[in-house]
């Protein structure tokens, strides 16, 4: 059984992940992109959509569950952003 501190850490991580998922979905909708259409166009499921949101919000670096081309694009985007910010 987890200690109260471990439970709070897990609860906080779940809250961060949920907030990232909602924020990504809201961003897409504000951009005129339907979330279901986004998933269909990229041929991804809900878990993969969530993995993208976790990556975009810096909660994980693991993109192993995504199609390779999509994972590579996200990694390249992050690297270019880092290089651009450092310049």
Secondary structure, DSSP 8 states (H G I E B T S, - for coil): ---HHHHHHHHHHHHHHHHHHHHHHHHHHHTT--HHHHHHHHT--HHHHHHHHHHHTTS----TTS-HHHHHHHHHHHHHHHHHHH-
